[in-house]
Amino acid sequence: MNLKMKTKLISTIAISLFIGCTVQAANKSEKIKVKGQCDMCENRIEKAIESLDGVNSAQWDKSNKSLTVSYDDKKTTMQKIHTSIAMAGHDTEMFSASESGYNKLPGCCQYKRDIKRKNYHGATESAYRKIEKSGACCDNK
């Protein structure tokens, strides 16, 4: 192998490694607390965020009420993930579901709620409903 071929081979390998590392760096995995009770909750919570662009996988653990989510942080944010879950009726560490969203949950899915809950950027219930209807919380217009 001559010097020119070796240089091309080394350059190709270096570029491939760089691209592989760049693509890998965009993927993150986070674990967050999400309130829920049963298998129906699990399906609803996972479905709420799997439809978001950039979410690769989601798995909610009923026993410890935690969601492990793998996502591309160049395409979505944790705020959008938390908001989508809250819009589906489930409280997270960052946001709480609106009263109307929570009340739409089947009885078996309704969990004990914290007295101090956080809603979408401190919005009132009526403002929250407008956000919910518009889809502005999660770019689903």
Residue, then its C-alpha position, 0 to 999 in steps of 0.5 A: m500500500n503506497l503512502k497516498m492510499k494509506t493517507k486516504l484510508i486513515s482520513t476515511i476512518a477518522i471522518s467515519l469516527f468523527i461522524g459517528c461520535t457527532v451522531q451519538a452525542a445528540n442522543k440522551s437518556e433521562k429518567i423522570k418521575v411520572k405519576g400513574q397507577c396501572d398498565m393503561c397509564e403506562n400505555r398513555i404515558e409512553k404514547a404521549i411522548e413516542s409521537l414527539d419528533g426526536v423521541n427514540s424510546a420511552q419506558w414507564d416503570k409502574s412500580n417506581k413511577s419513573l419513565t426512562v426516555s431516550y431522545d435526540d436533544k437536537k430535535t426535542t427537549m425535556q420541557k416538551i417531553h414533560t409537557s406532552i405527558a402533562m397534556a395526557g393527564h399525568d403529573t411529572e416533576m416539571f409540570s402537572a396535568s390540568e384539572s380537566g386533563y386529570n379528570k378525564l383519566p379513568g378512575c383506576c388511573q387517578y392517583k393521589r395528587d400533590i397539593k402544590r402542583k406545577n402547571y404549564h409555565g404557571a398558567t391559570e386553568s383557562a389559559y392552560r386549556k387554551i394551550e392544550k387545545s392549540g397544541a403549542c406546548c408540544d409543536n403539534k399544531 
